[in-house]
Amino acid sequence: MSRVSRPPVGTVALTACRALPDTQTREYTATTFPENPYQGCEHFVRMCGAVGYVRDSEPGHSYALLDAIDDNGDILFTWDVVSAKAFRFIYRKLGLRVASTDGGSP
């Protein structure tokens, strides 16, 4: 079982982003857990860490990034999403949708 860092205090939602092969960056909608936002985020990250879908962010390649965000939409912490399979799981479970695609070649 993999151990990952807990979301920082103040985390209210999770979101994701990933670099596309054509050098664009795709950002996804944020998802919160209405009953208890922090506990929902913490449980989801712990579960993804346990099955090896996320790890603490480290320099190098990752398929995507999972971000913990606060009330203002500021990123508090980032985990690496390790594979396409892991990202598909996170996408489905969090109900993510594409929010924007930016940064294509000029």
C-alpha positions, -999 to 999 in steps of 0.1 A, spaced: 0 0 0 14 34 -10 13 63 14 7 97 1 5 131 18 -28 142 32 -44 173 17 -34 205 36 -59 220 60 -82 243 41 -86 220 11 -122 221 -1 -120 206 -36 -99 185 -60 -92 193 -96 -69 180 -123 -48 191 -152 -27 174 -178 -4 182 -207 -16 170 -240 8 156 -267 4 188 -288 18 209 -259 -15 222 -248 -26 220 -211 -60 208 -203 -76 219 -170 -106 202 -155 -135 213 -133 -132 212 -95 -151 187 -74 -161 190 -38 -178 168 -13 -208 188 1 -212 169 34 -176 174 46 -153 189 19 -120 182 36 -128 147 48 -141 138 13 -109 151 -4 -87 133 22 -106 100 18 -104 102 -20 -67 109 -21 -59 82 5 -79 57 -16 -61 66 -48 -28 64 -30 -36 30 -16 -42 15 -51 -12 33 -66 -31 58 -87 -14 89 -72 19 96 -55 33 128 -40 45 151 -68 81 147 -78 102 161 -106 98 141 -138 70 127 -158 35 121 -147 4 114 -168 -16 142 -150 -17 162 -118 -44 161 -91 -46 193 -71 -60 202 -37 -76 237 -38 -89 261 -13 -120 284 -12 -102 309 -35 -92 283 -61 -56 284 -51 -36 252 -54 -25 240 -19 -9 207 -29 -3 185 -59 -1 148 -65 11 130 -96 -15 108 -114 7 79 -126 -11 65 -157 -39 69 -182 -58 41 -163 -55 60 -131 -66 93 -147 -97 76 -162 -107 63 -128 -102 98 -112 -121 114 -140 -151 91 -136 -152 91 -98 -148 129 -94 -171 136 -124 -145 158 -139 -152 178 -171 -129 198 -193 -129 234 -181 -103 248 -205 -75 239 -229 -46 264 -232 -11 269 -244 -10 254 -278 18 261 -302 18 297 -315 
